[in-house]
Amino acid sequence: MRRLEKAVLMMLIASLVIAGGQTSVWAQVTPYADQTNPVQDLYNIFDLFLIRPAVTVAGVCGAGLLVLSLPFTLPTNSVDKAADLFVVAPFKYAFAREFPDTEGMK
């Protein structure tokens, strides 16, 4: 009986030594590992909550300016250029850009 207890105890110690040497979780590189820059994070918050809504309001105001500029743009056939300038460009800037805008920081 004593011999069986000693064998079980040795097996338990061996399994604890083997299991203790292995890690249960492996560290992996995440796609957002470079997002720990506080300046970039502050820029992203500023962009999301201040710049994009302001540009959206500018696009709505640009629609009003487009209507006001129609008497001047209709005779010259430049309504499409005025629409691109006043309406399309602000809305593209507000909605078509990727959110973590890394080009804005450069």
Backbone torsions as a table, in degrees:
resi	resn	phi	psi	omega
1	MET	NA	-40.7	-179.9
2	ARG	-63.9	-36.0	-179.6
3	ARG	-66.7	-38.5	178.6
4	LEU	-66.8	-41.2	178.4
5	GLU	-63.5	-39.9	179.7
6	LYS	-66.6	-38.8	179.5
7	ALA	-67.4	-42.1	179.2
8	VAL	-65.5	-41.7	178.7
9	LEU	-63.9	-40.1	177.7
10	MET	-65.8	-39.9	177.8
11	MET	-65.8	-39.3	178.4
12	LEU	-64.8	-44.3	178.4
13	ILE	-64.2	-42.6	179.3
14	ALA	-63.8	-41.7	180.0
15	SER	-68.6	-34.7	176.5
16	LEU	-68.1	-37.7	178.0
17	VAL	-66.8	-43.5	-179.9
18	ILE	-67.6	-45.1	-178.9
19	ALA	-69.3	-31.7	-180.0
20	GLY	-71.5	-21.4	-179.5
21	GLY	-84.0	-9.0	-179.3
22	GLN	-104.6	148.0	177.2
23	THR	-94.6	148.1	-178.9
24	SER	-89.3	-21.6	-179.5
25	VAL	-131.2	134.1	178.3
26	TRP	-102.7	138.0	178.0
27	ALA	-75.3	136.3	178.9
28	GLN	-128.6	152.4	176.2
29	VAL	-82.9	124.3	179.4
30	THR	-93.5	159.0	178.4
31	PRO	-64.6	-21.1	-178.9
32	TYR	-104.2	25.5	-179.4
33	ALA	-67.5	-26.0	-179.7
34	ASP	-86.1	2.9	-178.7
35	GLN	-87.7	21.7	-179.9
36	THR	-93.9	5.6	178.2
37	ASN	-75.8	117.4	-176.7
38	PRO	-65.7	-30.3	178.4
39	VAL	-68.2	-41.8	177.9
40	GLN	-65.3	-39.9	178.5
41	ASP	-64.3	-41.5	178.0
42	LEU	-65.0	-40.3	177.2
43	TYR	-62.8	-40.7	179.8
44	ASN	-64.8	-41.4	177.9
45	ILE	-65.4	-43.5	177.9
46	PHE	-61.3	-41.9	-179.3
47	ASP	-66.5	-43.3	-175.0
48	LEU	-72.5	-41.8	-172.1
49	PHE	-99.8	-11.1	-178.3
50	LEU	-124.3	-51.9	-173.8
51	ILE	-70.3	-50.6	-177.0
52	ARG	-63.7	-43.1	174.8
53	PRO	-64.0	-37.0	178.9
54	ALA	-65.5	-39.5	178.6
55	VAL	-69.3	-33.5	175.8
56	THR	-65.0	-42.5	175.8
57	VAL	-63.7	-38.3	177.4
58	ALA	-64.0	-35.9	176.8
59	GLY	-66.4	-38.7	177.1
60	VAL	-67.0	-42.8	175.7
61	CYS	-64.9	-34.2	176.6
62	GLY	-64.1	-32.9	175.2
63	ALA	-64.1	-39.4	175.6
64	GLY	-65.4	-41.4	177.3
65	LEU	-65.2	-33.9	177.7
66	LEU	-63.5	-43.1	178.3
67	VAL	-64.2	-40.8	178.6
68	LEU	-68.0	-27.9	-178.6
69	SER	-88.9	-1.5	-178.4
70	LEU	-59.4	-38.8	178.1
71	PRO	-62.3	-23.1	-179.8
72	PHE	-95.2	-26.7	-176.5
73	THR	-93.0	-23.7	179.0
74	LEU	-65.1	-45.3	-179.7
75	PRO	-66.1	-26.1	-178.4
76	THR	-96.9	2.7	-179.2
77	ASN	56.0	41.0	179.5
78	SER	-120.0	30.6	178.9
79	VAL	-65.6	-38.7	-179.7
80	ASP	-65.6	-36.9	177.6
81	LYS	-67.9	-40.2	178.3
82	ALA	-67.4	-38.5	178.1
83	ALA	-65.1	-40.7	176.8
84	ASP	-62.0	-41.6	-177.1
85	LEU	-71.7	-46.1	-172.4
86	PHE	-87.2	-30.7	-172.1
87	VAL	-116.9	-53.0	-171.3
88	VAL	-69.2	-44.8	-177.6
89	ALA	-61.7	-46.0	177.7
90	PRO	-64.1	-39.9	-179.4
91	PHE	-70.3	-33.3	174.0
92	LYS	-64.8	-41.4	179.9
93	TYR	-65.5	-34.9	-177.7
94	ALA	-80.2	-36.9	-170.1
95	PHE	-115.7	-21.5	-174.9
96	ALA	-92.9	-13.6	178.6
97	ARG	-75.9	151.3	172.8
98	GLU	-70.3	152.0	-175.7
99	PHE	-71.0	-55.9	175.7
100	PRO	-73.6	83.0	-174.4
101	ASP	-75.2	98.6	-179.5
102	THR	-83.2	-15.8	178.6
103	GLU	-73.8	-27.5	-179.4
104	GLY	-69.7	-23.9	-179.2
105	MET	-81.5	-17.1	-175.7
106	LYS	-84.1	NA	NA
